[in-house]
Amino acid sequence: MVTEASGGYERPAHRLLTERGIAVAVVNPARVRHFAKAGGVLAETDRLDAAVIARYGAFARSAPTPVRDGPRAALAELFGYRRQLLDEITARGQQPGHLPTPSLIERAEAALERLRQEKAELDALLRQTIAGDPELRATAALLGGTPGVGPVLIATLLAELPELGTLDRRRIASLAGIAPVANDSGQMRGRRTIQGGRGAVRQALYMAVLSASRGRSRFAAAYRVLVARGKPAKLALAATMRKLLMTLDAIARDRTPWREEPLPAGA
């Protein structure tokens, strides 16, 4: 069975059906909409949408989405709130520069400081939630030994990618939105891009790889080799993001921590 992600409104049905033994895949609504347009269905009604979602499910055969429960559900809620808070901090941070009145600038800066304080408190609550659950704490400890992997990426993966360690490399890369998308036509071979998937996971992986690329781990070495071969920096980063995710997926699956192997001379 398939249902669209709808800002959390799908979660009660997802949970109830899963508890009753019915496998449910929660899919990206944009993909369903593109599928509908490809089939010539432009109108949107409840009846039409239900039929399109059913046809998409039969076509795509998406893997069932795990139900977040207990601490993992709480972590996902906290992380979603944190994401909204970050958006508000970004918007507020741009506000003072557009205000001509000193009193309004002072108000805006005070509001921004309150939001930053709330973010700090929320980050502490995220850490407490992970530390308070044996499974989350053990997985976080395993992932945390990997170069470039910090608290934000760990919390993101635990909250936004519960499938980590349970799917093959192509599916997990697709869920994270870092699977290369071909752009070929005839004899033309276009540049591969990454898109779609879970934006929060992709962004967290990007920041982790950006940090790791400056160090001396195998991820940094892989990035530098790609750049030395003429690969544009962004494409090299995307490839390294996939390498990092595949590594973390294997760590979560096999429950084996990262082991740094000696780098080749000159790496």
C-alpha positions as semicolon CSV with decimal commas, in nm:
position;residue;x (nm);y (nm);z (nm)
1;M;0,000;0,000;0,000
2;V;0,116;0,356;-0,075
3;T;0,039;0,693;0,082
4;E;0,182;1,036;0,019
5;A;0,382;1,225;0,278
6;S;0,160;1,514;0,386
7;G;0,337;1,702;0,661
8;G;0,272;1,436;0,924
9;Y;-0,100;1,388;0,863
10;E;-0,024;1,049;0,710
11;R;0,145;0,918;1,026
12;P;-0,163;0,788;1,219
13;A;-0,282;0,588;0,917
14;H;0,072;0,466;0,849
15;R;0,109;0,346;1,206
16;L;-0,236;0,184;1,228
17;L;-0,201;-0,005;0,900
18;T;0,151;-0,124;0,984
19;E;0,034;-0,248;1,325
20;R;-0,234;-0,450;1,143
21;G;0,022;-0,617;0,918
22;I;-0,028;-0,402;0,608
23;A;0,300;-0,278;0,458
24;V;0,284;0,092;0,373
25;A;0,528;0,299;0,167
26;V;0,519;0,673;0,237
27;V;0,622;0,837;-0,091
28;N;0,722;1,182;-0,210
29;P;0,406;1,365;-0,333
30;A;0,608;1,542;-0,604
31;R;0,687;1,207;-0,765
32;V;0,319;1,110;-0,760
33;R;0,226;1,444;-0,919
34;H;0,484;1,399;-1,197
35;F;0,352;1,047;-1,252
36;A;-0,002;1,185;-1,283
37;K;0,102;1,449;-1,535
38;A;0,292;1,191;-1,738
39;G;-0,033;0,995;-1,761
40;G;-0,228;1,301;-1,870
41;V;-0,406;1,348;-1,537
42;L;-0,393;1,723;-1,472
43;A;-0,699;1,768;-1,250
44;E;-0,681;1,708;-0,875
45;T;-0,970;1,570;-0,670
46;D;-0,973;1,325;-0,381
47;R;-1,106;1,048;-0,606
48;L;-0,853;1,115;-0,885
49;D;-0,564;1,149;-0,640
50;A;-0,649;0,818;-0,475
51;A;-0,654;0,642;-0,813
52;V;-0,324;0,802;-0,919
53;I;-0,154;0,706;-0,591
54;A;-0,274;0,347;-0,632
55;R;-0,140;0,330;-0,988
56;Y;0,189;0,487;-0,879
57;G;0,224;0,228;-0,604
58;A;0,172;-0,058;-0,850
59;F;0,426;0,099;-1,088
60;A;0,701;0,205;-0,845
61;R;0,680;-0,084;-0,597
62;S;0,834;0,133;-0,326
63;A;0,980;-0,038;-0,019
64;P;0,768;-0,017;0,298
65;T;0,853;0,277;0,521
66;P;0,942;0,187;0,881
67;V;0,715;0,329;1,149
68;R;0,888;0,565;1,385
69;D;0,790;0,477;1,739
70;G;0,893;0,570;2,092
71;P;1,214;0,774;2,114
72;R;1,265;0,765;1,736
73;A;0,924;0,927;1,681
74;A;1,003;1,190;1,945
75;L;1,338;1,251;1,777
76;A;1,170;1,300;1,439
77;E;0,927;1,551;1,587
78;L;1,209;1,743;1,755
79;F;1,412;1,743;1,437
80;G;1,118;1,870;1,231
81;Y;1,068;2,153;1,479
82;R;1,440;2,231;1,467
83;R;1,424;2,256;1,087
84;Q;1,139;2,509;1,110
85;L;1,332;2,700;1,374
86;L;1,639;2,720;1,149
87;D;1,425;2,861;0,868
88;E;1,292;3,126;1,104
89;I;1,644;3,211;1,226
90;T;1,756;3,255;0,864
91;A;1,463;3,483;0,787
92;R;1,510;3,685;1,107
93;G;1,882;3,714;1,045
94;Q;1,814;3,899;0,721
95;Q;1,560;4,133;0,878
96;P;1,778;4,388;1,066
97;G;1,959;4,492;0,749
98;H;1,629;4,602;0,593
99;L;1,499;4,800;0,889
100;P;1,574;5,175;0,903
101;T;1,438;5,234;1,253
102;P;1,681;5,168;1,543
103;S;1,402;5,057;1,777
104;L;1,281;4,797;1,525
105;I;1,636;4,676;1,465
106;E;1,674;4,626;1,840
107;R;1,349;4,428;1,853
108;A;1,453;4,213;1,558
109;E;1,793;4,138;1,710
110;A;1,634;4,051;2,045
111;A;1,392;3,814;1,871
112;L;1,682;3,657;1,682
113;E;1,874;3,602;2,005
114;R;1,571;3,430;2,161
115;L;1,545;3,199;1,860
116;R;1,914;3,114;1,882
117;Q;1,876;3,035;2,250
118;E;1,578;2,812;2,172
119;K;1,785;2,630;1,910
120;A;2,061;2,567;2,166
121;E;1,805;2,426;2,410
122;L;1,653;2,212;2,134
123;D;1,994;2,074;2,036
124;A;2,048;1,974;2,399
125;L;1,708;1,803;2,400
126;L;1,798;1,613;2,083
127;R;2,117;1,488;2,247
128;Q;1,924;1,386;2,560
129;T;1,667;1,197;2,351
130;I;1,939;1,000;2,174
131;A;2,132;0,935;2,495
132;G;1,816;0,821;2,675
133;D;1,739;0,532;2,439
134;P;1,976;0,230;2,425
135;E;1,921;0,159;2,054
136;L;1,960;0,520;1,941
137;R;2,258;0,568;2,171
138;A;2,433;0,256;2,037
139;T;2,372;0,351;1,673
140;A;2,487;0,708;1,736
141;A;2,807;0,579;1,896
142;L;2,875;0,354;1,596
143;L;2,816;0,627;1,340
144;G;2,999;0,893;1,540
145;G;3,339;0,732;1,496
146;T;3,334;0,805;1,121
147;P;3,535;1,105;0,992
148;G;3,320;1,412;0,934
149;V;3,020;1,267;1,117
150;G;2,905;1,496;1,397
151;P;2,596;1,535;1,616
152;V;2,385;1,710;1,350
153;L;2,436;1,440;1,086
154;I;2,380;1,164;1,342
155;A;2,053;1,320;1,461
156;T;1,947;1,376;1,100
157;L;2,006;1,015;1,001
158;L;1,836;0,874;1,311
159;A;1,533;1,103;1,268
160;E;1,498;1,131;0,890
161;L;1,645;0,806;0,756
162;P;1,523;0,516;0,973
163;E;1,585;0,286;0,674
164;L;1,962;0,321;0,723
165;G;2,116;-0,026;0,739
166;T;1,811;-0,204;0,596
167;L;1,817;-0,126;0,221
168;D;2,058;-0,181;-0,066
169;R;2,294;0,100;-0,166
170;R;2,086;0,224;-0,459
171;R;1,766;0,255;-0,261
172;I;1,929;0,426;0,036
173;A;2,106;0,671;-0,198
174;S;1,776;0,742;-0,373
175;L;1,598;0,807;-0,043
176;A;1,871;1,052;0,056
177;G;1,850;1,225;-0,281
178;I;2,213;1,162;-0,374
179;A;2,173;0,895;-0,642
180;P;2,317;1,027;-0,972
181;V;2,048;1,121;-1,225
182;A;2,144;1,067;-1,590
183;N;2,100;1,345;-1,846
184;D;2,178;1,175;-2,178
185;S;2,022;1,214;-2,521
186;G;2,150;1,038;-2,833
187;Q;2,525;1,087;-2,853
188;M;2,516;1,361;-2,589
189;R;2,623;1,266;-2,239
190;G;2,507;1,529;-1,994
191;R;2,637;1,594;-1,647
192;R;2,487;1,372;-1,375
193;T;2,304;1,557;-1,100
194;I;2,155;1,473;-0,762
195;Q;1,803;1,580;-0,671
196;G;1,486;1,480;-0,489
197;G;1,490;1,254;-0,187
198;R;1,501;1,382;0,170
199;G;1,649;1,728;0,157
200;A;1,747;1,741;0,523
201;V;1,956;1,424;0,486
202;R;2,122;1,549;0,167
203;Q;2,209;1,884;0,326
204;A;2,354;1,721;0,639
205;L;2,565;1,484;0,428
206;Y;2,692;1,777;0,221
207;M;2,807;1,969;0,529
208;A;2,972;1,656;0,672
209;V;3,163;1,586;0,352
210;L;3,259;1,950;0,313
211;S;3,418;1,930;0,658
212;A;3,575;1,587;0,601
213;S;3,723;1,689;0,264
214;R;3,965;1,921;0,444
215;G;4,107;1,645;0,662
216;R;4,318;1,334;0,603
217;S;4,059;1,056;0,610
218;R;3,987;0,821;0,320
219;F;3,690;1,040;0,230
220;A;3,917;1,341;0,195
221;A;4,158;1,133;-0,015
222;A;3,874;1,012;-0,241
223;Y;3,755;1,370;-0,288
224;R;4,102;1,495;-0,379
225;V;4,156;1,211;-0,627
226;L;3,832;1,301;-0,808
227;V;3,926;1,670;-0,823
228;A;4,276;1,581;-0,947
229;R;4,116;1,383;-1,229
230;G;3,929;1,693;-1,343
231;K;3,597;1,631;-1,171
232;P;3,423;1,960;-1,077
233;A;3,428;2,021;-0,701
234;K;3,050;1,990;-0,660
235;L;3,038;1,659;-0,843
236;A;3,336;1,533;-0,641
237;L;3,154;1,631;-0,322
238;A;2,838;1,451;-0,439
239;A;3,035;1,134;-0,512
240;T;3,201;1,156;-0,171
241;M;2,860;1,205;-0,010
242;R;2,751;0,874;-0,162
243;K;3,071;0,707;-0,039
244;L;3,007;0,837;0,313
245;L;2,643;0,728;0,312
246;M;2,731;0,380;0,183
247;T;2,988;0,352;0,462
248;L;2,740;0,461;0,728
249;D;2,478;0,224;0,586
250;A;2,723;-0,066;0,617
251;I;2,816;0,038;0,971
252;A;2,449;0,048;1,075
253;R;2,377;-0,284;0,902
254;D;2,677;-0,480;1,029
255;R;2,703;-0,302;1,366
256;T;3,076;-0,262;1,305
257;P;3,244;0,073;1,384
258;W;3,460;0,270;1,141
259;R;3,820;0,164;1,105
260;E;4,057;0,406;0,938
261;E;4,302;0,227;0,710
262;P;4,646;0,371;0,640
263;L;4,638;0,616;0,350
264;P;4,857;0,561;0,045
265;A;5,172;0,771;0,040
266;G;5,102;1,123;-0,080
267;A;4,725;1,101;-0,026
